[in-house]
């Protein structure tokens, strides 16, 4: 195996690498989910996301804790100079991942039918079967990801995420397109569509959507294969950067069984913390769809009158209304999940930095890391969330204007706006969880997540059952849940790390600048959507796209200027960036940094 000089990345440097990859992956994901939604319709999208809600908790059980455990153990052993232990951790983790990946796939198959029955969505069953094998490939890939993250080299993980996303797009779009074309051809020829005899286009589409969703789910499996192959090739060609001198001078490593026990001791509480929320999402999916279905059956005329135009335009059968509303809800989740997925990299990158500082009792490094993660998370989350809220309908119109999901935009937009204003809570939840785990407080996130999860399920049952609120009740439950989690986690984190946070710098200045950002987005969109000429290409509004893009540019510019003017960016944050010293000196020269 080829060796190279090992390079460690700083907390924010590593986070930037992961965040850049995440942004690219999410852009690719939008290029995937938007055409997929337009192709397979709102009902098909609901089937896909319903399958995904079963996939996530099993995926979490299979591999969520081990990458964190590997990253934490590797970073600690590197800090202590025990490089032979580092190599042994990698080998032991590889065997554990193979076992958990196999068990995860079998568990997915075993639970597929009972879950589909409980969710009252048997149409999701083909998609569940299609996505199940990806758990095994994810586990193999995550052996490498956790290992490189622990070595504070986030680049391999970032690149594998990009390759995984590209594979998902190519495979998923091609298979979904082929599936829909096949179904349409069968209907046009007067033949059964996927085993069902149909007489109308609405019935034909209802028969096609479950299998088109399964084709899209196969894209997820294909993407994980591509990402896994990249990591295997990368590790074989470039190695891990540990030098022969480091290995020779390293103490005798611990036994493999001792390492396995330590990995599991770290991983199990982490899995428990992650699993509670994943299972809550699963319960959320079941309760939302069940409660929605029950409420619609009792209030069908009211729901038909409330959403009559959308249901008629999308040719939705009465039996599919709950699936349609759930699919409209999931359309808003693409953007709700976009921003937290970016800030998630801050928590992942913080694990090795905080673990190393904790191991050597470096209180100054702890303070810098904790405060930087909180500040940078809010610097990203607040403006992005407020901007997403005020531009919710224009963004969704831009994405879904010409497809089968276009008529659901008016349902999804208010949901997306509500999530936008509260997105900072979701963005803070995972980094604070990661930091507590790095400090050994794995039980605290578990408790906060458990209480938040229970509150969420109760809120879902109450509010979705009110016909006037219906699917919008899922938003209320989510906001209550994350409020509990974040308040609990932040209090515990500051108490454990013994850090006093400057809340004016961390929260007030970004919030003030973000409000100005939102005002700029709202006013500039209103202005340019009225003064630009009405340009259309069929059903596609070029004017809306131009006005939305201009509004985003104006909002970003206003936010950046406001942050510099109020001194909202700390010198310590800038110094952790690539070439941060030079950037900090330049900004200080012009009075933007103290």
C-alpha positions in Angstrom: 0.0 0.0 0.0 1.4 3.4 -1.0 2.1 5.7 1.9 2.0 9.5 2.0 2.6 12.2 4.6 -0.5 12.6 6.8 -2.1 16.0 7.0 -4.6 16.9 9.7 -7.3 19.5 9.0 -8.4 22.0 11.6 -12.0 21.9 12.9 -13.4 24.5 10.5 -11.1 23.5 7.7 -12.4 19.9 7.9 -15.9 21.2 8.3 -15.5 23.4 5.2 -14.4 20.3 3.2 -17.5 18.4 4.4 -19.8 21.3 4.0 -18.6 22.0 0.5 -19.2 18.4 -0.4 -22.6 18.5 1.3 -23.7 21.5 -0.6 -22.6 19.9 -3.9 -24.3 16.6 -2.8 -27.5 18.5 -1.9 -27.5 20.3 -5.2 -27.1 17.0 -6.9 -29.9 15.7 -4.7 -32.2 18.4 -5.8 -31.3 17.6 -9.4 -32.4 14.1 -8.4 -35.5 14.6 -6.2 -37.1 17.4 -8.2 -37.2 15.6 -11.5 -38.0 12.4 -9.7 -41.0 14.1 -8.0 -42.1 15.6 -11.4 -41.7 12.2 -13.0 -43.4 9.9 -10.5 -45.8 12.4 -9.0 -46.7 13.5 -5.5 -48.1 10.1 -4.6 -45.0 8.3 -5.9 -42.9 10.7 -3.9 -44.9 9.9 -0.8 -44.2 6.1 -1.4 -40.5 6.8 -1.8 -40.3 8.9 1.4 -42.4 6.4 3.3 -39.9 3.7 2.4 -37.0 6.0 3.4 -38.5 6.5 6.8 -38.2 2.7 7.5 -34.7 2.7 6.0 -33.3 5.4 8.2 -33.7 3.8 11.6 -32.3 0.5 10.4 -29.5 2.3 8.7 -28.9 4.1 12.0 -28.8 0.8 14.0 -26.5 -0.7 11.4 -23.9 2.0 11.1 -24.6 5.4 12.7 -22.7 4.8 16.0 -19.6 3.0 14.6 -18.3 5.8 12.4 -18.5 8.2 15.3 -16.8 5.6 17.6 -14.0 4.9 15.0 -13.5 8.6 14.5 -13.3 9.3 18.2 -11.0 6.3 19.0 -8.7 7.0 16.1 -8.3 10.7 16.9 -7.5 9.9 20.5 -4.9 7.3 19.6 -3.3 9.7 17.1 -3.1 12.4 19.8 -1.5 9.9 22.1 1.0 8.6 19.4 -0.4 5.1 19.4 -0.4 4.5 15.7 -0.4 0.7 15.7 -3.7 1.0 17.6 -5.0 3.2 14.9 -4.4 0.5 12.3 -5.9 -2.2 14.5 -9.0 0.0 15.0 -9.5 0.1 11.3 -9.3 -3.7 10.9 -11.6 -4.4 13.8 -14.1 -1.8 12.6 -14.2 -3.4 9.2 -15.3 -6.8 10.6 -17.9 -5.2 12.7 -19.3 -3.2 9.8 -19.6 -6.3 7.6 -21.6 -8.0 10.3 -23.9 -5.1 11.1 -24.5 -4.4 7.4 -25.6 -8.0 6.7 -27.9 -8.0 9.8 -29.3 -4.6 8.7 -30.4 -5.8 5.3 -32.1 -8.9 6.7 -33.9 -6.7 9.3 -35.1 -4.3 6.5 -36.6 -7.2 4.6 -38.2 -8.7 7.7 -39.9 -5.4 8.7 -40.9 -4.3 5.2 -44.4 -5.8 5.1 -45.4 -5.1 8.8 -44.4 -1.5 8.4 -46.3 -1.0 5.1 -49.4 -2.4 6.8 -49.1 -0.1 9.9 -48.5 2.9 7.7 -51.5 2.0 5.6 -49.3 2.3 2.6 -48.7 -1.1 0.9 -47.7 0.8 -2.2 -44.4 1.7 -0.4 -43.4 -2.0 -0.3 -41.6 -2.2 -3.6 -39.5 0.8 -2.7 -38.6 -0.7 0.7 -37.3 -3.8 -1.0 -35.3 -1.8 -3.6 -33.6 0.4 -1.0 -32.7 -2.4 1.5 -29.4 -3.6 0.0 -27.9 -0.1 0.3 -27.5 -0.6 4.1 -24.8 -3.2 3.5 -22.8 -1.0 1.0 -23.2 2.0 3.3 -21.7 0.0 6.2 -18.7 -1.1 4.1 -18.2 2.5 3.0 -18.5 3.9 6.5 -15.5 1.9 7.7 -13.3 4.1 5.6 -15.3 7.3 6.4 -15.0 6.9 10.2 -11.3 6.0 9.9 -10.3 9.0 7.7 -12.5 11.4 9.8 -10.6 10.3 12.9 -7.3 11.0 11.1 -8.8 14.5 10.5 -8.8 14.1 6.8 -12.3 14.8 5.7 -11.5 14.8 1.9 -12.1 11.1 1.3 -15.5 11.2 3.0 -16.4 14.3 1.1 -15.4 12.8 -2.3 -17.3 9.5 -1.5 -20.4 11.5 -0.7 -20.2 13.3 -4.1 -19.7 10.0 -6.0 -22.5 8.4 -4.1 -24.8 11.3 -5.0 -23.8 11.2 -8.7 -24.5 7.4 -8.8 -27.9 7.9 -7.2 -28.9 10.5 -9.7 -27.8 8.5 -12.8 -29.3 5.2 -11.7 -32.5 6.6 -10.1 -33.5 8.9 -12.9 -32.9 6.4 -15.7 -34.8 3.6 -13.9 -37.7 5.9 -12.9 -38.0 7.3 -16.4 -38.0 3.8 -17.9 -40.6 2.6 -15.4 -43.0 5.4 -16.2 -42.5 5.0 -19.9 -43.2 1.3 -19.7 -46.4 1.9 -17.7 -47.6 4.5 -20.1 -47.0 2.3 -23.0 -48.9 -0.6 -21.4 -51.9 1.8 -20.7 -51.9 3.2 -24.3 -51.9 -0.4 -25.6 -54.9 -1.3 -23.4 -52.9 -3.8 -21.4 -52.7 -4.3 -17.6 -50.3 -1.9 -15.9 -48.1 -3.7 -13.4 -50.6 -6.4 -13.0 -53.6 -4.2 -12.6 -56.4 -3.8 -15.1 -57.1 -0.1 -15.5 -59.7 1.9 -17.5 -58.7 5.5 -16.9 -55.5 7.5 -16.8 -55.9 8.2 -13.1 -56.1 4.5 -12.4 -53.1 3.8 -14.6 -51.0 6.5 -12.8 -52.1 5.0 -9.4 -50.7 1.6 -10.6 -47.5 3.1 -11.9 -46.4 5.2 -8.9 -45.4 2.5 -6.5 -43.0 0.9 -9.0 -41.7 4.2 -10.2 -40.9 4.9 -6.5 -39.1 1.6 -6.3 -37.0 2.5 -9.4 -36.1 5.8 -7.7 -35.1 3.8 -4.5 -32.8 1.6 -6.6 -30.9 4.8 -7.4 -30.1 5.1 -3.7 -28.7 1.5 -3.7 -26.7 2.2 -6.9 -25.3 5.4 -5.4 -24.0 3.6 -2.3 -22.3 1.0 -4.5 -20.5 3.8 -6.4 -19.4 5.5 -3.1 -18.2 2.3 -1.6 -16.1 1.4 -4.7 -14.5 4.9 -4.6 -13.5 4.5 -1.0 -12.0 1.1 -1.5 -9.9 2.2 -4.5 -8.9 5.4 -2.7 -7.6 3.5 0.4 -5.8 0.9 -1.7 -4.0 3.5 -3.9 -3.2 6.3 -1.4 -3.3 4.6 2.0 -3.9 6.4 5.3 -0.8 8.5 5.6 0.7 6.8 8.6 4.5 6.5 8.2 6.7 3.5 8.9 8.5 5.6 11.6 5.3 6.3 13.4 4.3 2.7 13.4 7.7 1.4 14.5 7.9 3.8 17.4 4.3 3.2 18.5 3.6 1.1 21.6 2.2 -2.4 21.3 -1.4 -2.2 20.3 -4.4 -3.4 22.3 -6.0 -6.7 21.5 -8.7 -6.8 18.9 -11.3 -7.9 21.4 -10.5 -5.0 23.7 -10.8 -2.5 20.8 -14.1 -4.1 19.7 -15.5 -3.7 23.2 -14.4 -0.1 23.4 -15.9 0.6 20.0 -19.2 -0.9 21.0 -19.1 0.9 24.3 -18.8 4.2 22.5 -21.1 3.3 19.6 -24.1 1.9 21.5 -25.0 5.1 23.3 -24.4 7.1 20.1 -26.7 4.7 18.2 -29.3 5.0 21.0 -29.2 8.8 20.7 -29.5 8.7 16.9 -31.9 5.8 17.0 -34.4 7.6 19.2 -34.9 10.3 16.7 -34.8 7.9 13.7 -37.4 5.8 15.3 -39.4 8.9 16.1 -39.3 9.8 12.4 -40.5 6.3 11.6 -43.3 6.6 14.2 -43.9 10.1 12.8 -44.3 8.7 9.3 -46.7 6.0 10.6 -48.7 8.4 12.9 -48.8 11.2 10.2 -50.2 8.9 7.5 -52.5 7.0 9.9 -53.8 10.1 11.6 -54.2 11.8 8.2 -56.0 8.8 6.7 -58.4 8.5 9.7 -59.1 12.3 9.7 -59.8 12.3 6.0 -62.2 9.4 6.2 -64.2 11.3 8.9 -64.0 14.6 7.1 -63.8 13.7 3.4 -66.1 16.4 2.0 -64.3 19.1 3.9 -60.8 18.0 2.7 -62.1 17.7 -0.9 -63.4 21.2 -0.7 -60.2 22.5 1.0 -57.9 20.9 -1.6 -60.4 20.5 -4.5 -58.4 22.3 -7.2 -55.1 20.4 -6.4 -56.8 17.0 -6.2 -58.7 17.5 -9.5 -55.6 18.8 -11.3 -53.5 15.9 -10.1 -56.2 13.3 -10.9 -56.1 11.9 -7.3 -58.4 9.1 -6.4 -60.2 9.5 -3.1 -58.3 6.4 -1.7 -55.0 8.2 -2.5 -55.7 11.6 -0.9 -53.8 10.8 2.3 -50.8 9.7 0.2 -51.1 12.8 -1.9 -51.0 15.2 1.1 -48.2 13.2 2.7 -46.3 13.5 -0.6 -46.9 17.3 -0.7 -45.5 17.4 2.9 -42.3 15.5 1.9 -41.7 18.0 -1.0 -41.1 20.7 1.6 -38.6 18.4 3.4 -36.1 18.5 0.6 -35.4 22.1 1.6 -36.0 21.7 5.3 -33.3 19.0 5.3 -30.9 20.9 3.1 -29.6 23.5 5.6 -29.2 21.1 8.6 -27.3 18.7 6.4 -24.7 21.5 5.8 -24.3 22.4 9.4 -24.1 18.6 10.3 -20.6 18.7 9.0 -19.6 21.1 11.8 -20.6 18.5 14.4 -18.8 15.7 12.5 -15.7 17.7 12.2 -15.9 18.7 15.8 -15.7 15.1 17.1 -12.0 14.5 16.5 -11.0 18.1 17.5 -13.0 18.0 20.8 -12.0 14.4 21.6 -8.3 15.3 21.2 -8.7 18.4 23.3 -10.6 16.5 25.9 -8.0 13.7 26.0 -5.2 16.2 26.8 -7.3 18.5 28.9 -6.8 21.6 26.7 -9.6 23.9 28.0 -8.7 26.8 25.7 -9.1 24.5 22.6 -12.4 23.3 24.0 -13.8 26.8 24.4 -12.7 27.9 20.9 -14.2 24.7 19.3 -17.5 24.9 21.1 -18.1 28.6 20.5 -17.0 28.4 16.8 -19.3 25.5 16.1 -22.3 27.2 17.7 -21.5 30.6 16.0 -20.9 29.2 12.5 -23.9 27.0 12.7 -26.2 30.0 13.4 -24.3 32.2 10.9 -25.4 29.6 8.3 -28.8 28.5 9.6 -30.4 31.9 10.5 -30.1 33.7 7.1 -30.6 30.5 5.1 -33.8 29.6 7.0 -35.3 33.1 6.9 -34.5 33.3 3.2 -36.1 29.9 2.6 -39.2 31.0 4.4 -39.8 34.3 2.6 -39.1 32.7 -0.8 -40.8 29.3 -0.2 -43.4 29.5 -2.9 -41.1 31.0 -5.6 -38.5 28.3 -4.9 -41.0 25.5 -5.1 -42.6 27.0 -8.2 -39.2 27.1 -9.8 -38.5 23.5 -9.0 -41.9 21.8 -9.6 -43.6 24.1 -12.1 -43.8 21.8 -15.1 -44.1 18.3 -13.5 -46.7 16.0 -12.0 -46.2 17.6 -8.6 -46.8 21.2 -9.7 -50.3 21.4 -8.2 -49.0 20.4 -4.8 -46.8 23.5 -4.5 -49.6 25.5 -2.8 -49.8 22.9 -0.1 -46.1 22.5 0.4 -45.1 26.2 0.4 -46.7 27.2 3.8 -45.1 24.1 5.4 -41.7 25.0 3.9 -42.0 28.6 5.2 -42.8 27.4 8.7 -39.8 25.1 8.7 -37.6 28.0 7.4 -38.3 30.2 10.4 -37.5 27.3 12.8 -34.6 25.7 10.9 -32.0 27.1 13.2 -33.2 24.7 15.9 -32.8 21.7 13.6 -29.4 22.9 12.6 -28.2 23.1 16.2 -29.5 19.7 17.3 -26.9 17.4 15.6 -23.7 19.5 16.2 -24.6 19.8 19.9 -25.3 16.1 20.0 -21.9 15.4 18.3 -20.1 17.7 20.7 -21.6 16.0 23.8 -20.7 12.6 22.4 -17.1 13.8 21.9 -17.0 14.9 25.5 -18.2 11.5 26.7 -21.8 12.7 27.5 -23.5 10.2 25.3 -26.5 9.8 27.6 -27.5 13.4 27.6 -28.6 13.5 23.9 -30.4 10.3 24.4 -32.5 11.8 27.2 -33.2 15.0 25.3 -34.1 13.1 22.1 -36.4 10.8 24.0 -38.4 13.6 25.6 -38.5 15.5 22.3 -39.7 12.4 20.4 -42.5 11.7 22.8 -43.7 15.3 22.6 -43.5 15.1 18.8 -45.7 12.0 18.5 -48.3 13.5 20.9 -48.4 16.8 19.0 -48.8 15.0 15.7 -51.8 13.0 17.0 -53.5 16.1 18.3 -52.9 18.7 15.6 -53.1 16.5 12.4 -56.5 15.3 13.7 -57.9 18.8 13.5 -59.3 19.0 9.9 -58.5 22.7 9.5 -54.8 22.0 10.3 -54.4 18.5 8.8 -50.9 17.8 7.4 -49.6 21.1 8.8 -49.8 19.6 12.2 -46.7 17.6 11.5 -44.7 21.0 11.5 -46.0 21.9 15.0 -44.8 18.6 16.4 -41.4 18.9 14.8 -40.8 22.4 16.1 -41.8 21.4 19.7 -39.4 18.4 19.5 -36.4 20.3 18.3 -36.9 23.1 20.9 -36.7 20.6 23.7 -33.6 18.9 22.2 -31.6 22.1 21.6 -32.4 23.8 24.9 -31.5 20.6 26.8 -28.3 19.9 24.7 -26.9 23.4 24.8 -27.3 23.7 28.6 -25.6 20.4 29.1 -22.8 21.2 26.7 -21.9 24.5 28.3 -22.0 22.9 31.7 -19.8 20.0 30.7 -17.2 22.0 28.8 -17.3 24.8 31.3 -17.6 27.3 28.5 -19.2 30.8 28.7 -20.6 31.7 25.4 -20.8 35.3 24.1 -24.4 35.1 23.0 -24.3 38.6 21.4 -21.6 37.3 19.0 -23.1 33.8 18.7 -26.8 34.6 18.3 -27.8 38.2 18.3 -25.6 39.5 15.6 -26.4 36.7 13.1 -30.1 37.1 13.9 -30.1 40.8 13.2 -28.2 40.3 10.0 -30.5 37.4 9.0 -33.6 39.6 9.5 -32.1 42.2 7.1 -31.3 39.3 4.7 -35.0 38.2 4.8 -36.3 41.7 4.2 -33.9 42.1 1.2 -35.1 38.7 -0.2 -38.8 39.6 0.2 -38.6 43.1 -1.2 -36.2 42.4 -4.1 -38.3 39.4 -5.2 -41.5 41.5 -5.1 -39.8 44.3 -7.1 -38.2 42.2 -9.8 -41.1 39.8 -10.3 -43.2 42.9 -11.2 -40.7 44.9 -13.3 -39.2 42.0 -15.3 -41.0 41.2 -18.5 -43.3 38.2 -18.4 -41.2 35.5 -20.1 -42.5 31.9 -20.3 -41.5 28.8 -22.1 -44.7 26.7 -22.2 -45.6 26.2 -18.5 -42.1 27.3 -17.4 -41.8 30.8 -16.0 -38.4 32.3 -16.7 -39.5 35.5 -14.9 -40.0 33.7 -11.6 -36.5 32.0 -11.9 -34.8 35.3 -12.6 -36.6 37.2 -9.8 -35.9 34.4 -7.4 -32.2 34.2 -8.3 -31.8 38.0 -8.1 -33.5 38.0 -4.7 -31.1 35.3 -3.4 -28.1 37.3 -4.6 -29.4 40.5 -3.0 -30.1 38.7 0.3 -26.7 37.1 0.4 -25.0 40.5 -0.2 -27.0 42.3 2.4 -26.3 39.6 5.0 -22.6 39.6 4.3 -22.4 43.4 4.5 -24.5 43.4 7.7 -22.3 40.8 9.4 -19.1 42.6 8.7 -20.6 46.0 9.8 -21.8 44.6 13.1 -18.6 42.6 13.7 -20.4 39.3 13.6 -17.5 37.2 12.3 -14.8 36.3 14.8 -11.1 36.3 14.1 -10.8 32.7 15.5 -13.4 31.5 12.9 -11.5 33.1 10.0 -8.1 31.7 11.2 -9.5 28.2 11.0 -10.3 28.6 7.3 -7.8 27.6 4.6 -5.3 30.4 4.5 -7.1 31.9 7.4 -4.2 33.9 8.8 -3.9 35.9 5.5 -7.7 36.4 5.2 -7.9 37.6 8.8 -5.1 40.1 8.3 -6.7 41.5 5.2 -10.1 41.9 6.9 -8.5 43.4 9.9 -6.6 45.9 7.7 -9.9 47.3 6.4 -11.6 47.3 9.9 -13.9 44.3 9.4 -12.2 42.3 12.2 -10.8 43.5 15.5 
